[in-house]
């Protein structure tokens, strides 16, 4: 806390440098990923395997498909998401990159938002590949604007909390297993609202049934982004 | 090693007496409910333990925020004491509720807002302790604990609202009840006495446990410091 105020007051970075810092951090992650493709391929293959397992576990025939599709999709995204969140923070911690980032004379919250953007990008890329594959495999049209909006809103909230918690989890002894245990109980509202809203769009439910869930998603996104923004300093403080 | 404060000693004894009286009121004094019979007597302690769980939940959230503002490790001990008490009492609430639900709802468990939220709160508490266990540095452990308590304290009410958008069958004895609730009843005068006495007794028990646990945390920290001094 003390160092961060010191650096911001002594350097007094211009306002635009905050956005530049966010963009630089997000770009660094995306560029590294474009070269190695470790994370994306792992998340993607994992998602497809989850769908495969569901296919056998649930017997996804036409009758059940309509009702369980949203549940299957969100379970897949939630599981694949922890994989990505864990990895993206573990990489920073392993090679001491996090210390380097923290030494940079930028606001700590810029690091958080940069990480959120890159994590969100990975998640959206995976979702963008999983959706058409799922559509083809089960001949169900998932490309509805409403459904895509729900997936975006759900992913934003999931990543906002997930990035904060993964930066805590990597600093513990049990970091490989801790993230899902910390994350899942607090993202329950997102999963409930997203499953309900997606299910509503897939079954052509009236808008009055879907709207409360959308509002809940937006409220959750705003509240948790604000909280994470406020407490991120405490999480990365040495 | 400072001696146990005499106020705390008195409070210990008062808590025990109150627990005894409250047990008598709930099991003997209160009239038997007409429809559900004796199993309804679970209600007095069920609500009282849930109340203690809520007190602990709020206390944990508040002390988490105070810790982040002040950085005083004392508040970390307060937070942990609150979480521990809340964890145990919500667990008792769930067990007592299940005992009541088996004959009345004909099931041990249902995915009702209150039940689900209580279960998720328990999971958050367990995650909280797993998080703390993985960190050696006391300052970092306290910071992470406080951040996670804060996130939990905000997410649990949202979870409750989210599940509440479904229908509920949990009865609401005080206040308005949803039409689908099963197993509700109206309290008579003697039931009220037993009920409010149980709430009062468990509030005192909460304060007593809370105080004892905070004191134990302080002593444990002192022991830790002495150990380090000896090893040097």
HADDOCK unambig.tbl for C-alpha pairs under 7 A between the chains (distance, minus, plus):
assign (segid A and resid 168 and name CA) (segid B and resid 144 and name CA) 6.84 0.50 0.50
assign (segid A and resid 172 and name CA) (segid B and resid 134 and name CA) 4.91 0.50 0.50
assign (segid A and resid 172 and name CA) (segid B and resid 135 and name CA) 5.20 0.50 0.50
assign (segid A and resid 173 and name CA) (segid B and resid 134 and name CA) 4.71 0.50 0.50
assign (segid A and resid 173 and name CA) (segid B and resid 135 and name CA) 6.39 0.50 0.50
assign (segid A and resid 174 and name CA) (segid B and resid 134 and name CA) 5.70 0.50 0.50
assign (segid A and resid 181 and name CA) (segid B and resid 127 and name CA) 5.94 0.50 0.50
assign (segid A and resid 182 and name CA) (segid B and resid 127 and name CA) 5.49 0.50 0.50
assign (segid A and resid 185 and name CA) (segid B and resid 120 and name CA) 5.97 0.50 0.50
assign (segid A and resid 185 and name CA) (segid B and resid 123 and name CA) 6.55 0.50 0.50
assign (segid A and resid 185 and name CA) (segid B and resid 124 and name CA) 5.93 0.50 0.50
assign (segid A and resid 186 and name CA) (segid B and resid 152 and name CA) 6.23 0.50 0.50
assign (segid A and resid 186 and name CA) (segid B and resid 155 and name CA) 5.70 0.50 0.50
assign (segid A and resid 188 and name CA) (segid B and resid 159 and name CA) 6.47 0.50 0.50
assign (segid A and resid 189 and name CA) (segid B and resid 158 and name CA) 6.40 0.50 0.50
assign (segid A and resid 189 and name CA) (segid B and resid 159 and name CA) 4.86 0.50 0.50
assign (segid A and resid 189 and name CA) (segid B and resid 162 and name CA) 5.99 0.50 0.50
assign (segid A and resid 231 and name CA) (segid B and resid 147 and name CA) 6.76 0.50 0.50
assign (segid A and resid 234 and name CA) (segid B and resid 143 and name CA) 6.35 0.50 0.50
assign (segid A and resid 235 and name CA) (segid B and resid 144 and name CA) 6.41 0.50 0.50
